[in-house]
């Protein structure tokens, strides 16, 4: 059974559990006791999504505060022919924010961008793909100027 079918967590969620543990300065035995008490497991790799939520609630109760990294994510682009310019990347970021995403690194925007740009991540967009995505965002902005994608319409 794979991780998705069993509901196990992986990747960024595992890293967040370890970040909370380090930030709180938890000893190994205290950490294992928290996992057992909150989720009924002795290892973060055995956490399910429900268990992850319970463990994170306990970390928050103990004082864990998650803050976004101040480091800027790597940006795509360059000076090679066919690569988007810095001005085009700024326009893409601006339009993504106008329609309700937190930016081009927002997982929802990445998923929205895949079929339109025909790439796995916006940072891989070439000039043509970027133009398609910018055009789709422009149309979206014209149709619904103030409705973010995650809000339900009444």
Secondary structure, DSSP 8 states (H G I E B T S, - for coil): --HHHHTB--THHHHHHHHHHHHHT--HHHHHHHHHHHHS-SSGGG-BHHHHHHHHHHHHHTT------SS-------SSTTS--HHHHHHHHHHHHHTT-S-TT-HHHHHHHHHHHTSSSGGG--HHHHHHHHHHHHHHHHH-TT--TTS---
